[in-house]
Amino acid sequence: MSSNAEQLGDQLRARRKALGYNTQQALADTTGVLRKRISEMETGRYTGRITDLNRVLATLGLETSFKVISRPTLNDLSTLFPSEDDDD
């Protein structure tokens, strides 16, 4: 199973090609992001600025979204929201 970064890279590469950016350099020229950085994004090795990633995503008509991957336990909830009976 590939990592989230690799999955993102696969999606970026596919979208780049689908939009007619046949080379990473063509996308770099449009976005102002270095070709090396785009290569890192597409191979799941990018650790640079989020502003560069957002430029590439916007040019490709993509956006980021976040989802919660963990939920609070009952113990967490009781700590966050003590019952009114506990005030005595």
C-alpha positions in Angstrom: 0.0 0.0 0.0 1.4 3.4 -0.9 1.6 6.4 1.4 -0.7 9.4 1.3 2.1 11.4 -0.2 2.6 8.8 -3.0 -1.1 8.8 -3.7 -1.1 12.6 -3.9 1.8 12.4 -6.2 0.1 9.9 -8.5 -3.0 12.2 -8.6 -0.9 15.3 -9.4 1.0 13.5 -12.2 -2.3 12.2 -13.8 -4.0 15.6 -13.5 -0.9 17.4 -14.9 -0.9 15.1 -18.0 -4.7 15.2 -18.4 -4.5 19.0 -18.6 -1.9 18.9 -21.3 1.2 19.8 -19.2 3.3 17.1 -20.8 6.4 17.8 -18.7 7.0 18.9 -15.2 8.9 21.9 -16.6 5.8 23.1 -18.4 3.9 23.1 -15.1 6.8 24.7 -13.4 6.8 27.5 -16.0 3.1 28.2 -15.4 3.2 28.0 -11.6 6.6 29.5 -10.9 7.4 26.5 -8.7 10.8 24.8 -9.4 10.6 21.7 -11.6 12.6 19.9 -8.9 9.8 20.7 -6.3 7.1 19.4 -8.7 9.1 16.2 -9.2 9.3 15.8 -5.4 5.5 16.3 -5.2 4.9 13.7 -7.8 7.1 11.1 -6.2 5.8 11.7 -2.6 9.0 13.2 -1.3 8.0 16.8 -1.1 8.6 18.5 2.3 8.6 22.1 1.1 6.4 25.1 1.5 2.6 24.5 1.4 2.3 27.7 -0.7 4.1 26.0 -3.5 1.9 22.9 -3.2 -1.2 25.1 -3.2 0.0 26.9 -6.4 0.4 23.6 -8.2 -3.0 22.4 -6.9 -4.7 25.6 -8.0 -3.2 25.4 -11.4 -4.4 21.8 -11.8 -7.9 22.7 -10.5 -7.4 20.8 -7.3 -7.7 21.7 -3.6 -6.7 20.2 -0.3 -9.1 19.0 2.3 -8.7 17.5 5.7 -10.6 14.9 7.6 -10.5 13.7 11.2 -8.8 10.3 11.4 -9.4 9.7 15.1 -12.4 10.1 17.2 -12.5 10.9 21.0 -13.1 8.0 23.3 -15.7 8.0 26.0 -13.1 8.8 28.5 -12.0 11.8 26.4 -15.6 13.0 26.2 -16.2 12.6 30.0 -13.1 14.8 30.6 -14.2 17.4 28.1 -17.9 17.4 29.2 -18.2 16.3 32.8 -21.6 15.4 34.0 -23.5 18.0 36.1 -23.5 15.4 39.0 -19.7 15.7 39.3 -20.1 19.3 40.5 -21.3 18.2 44.0 
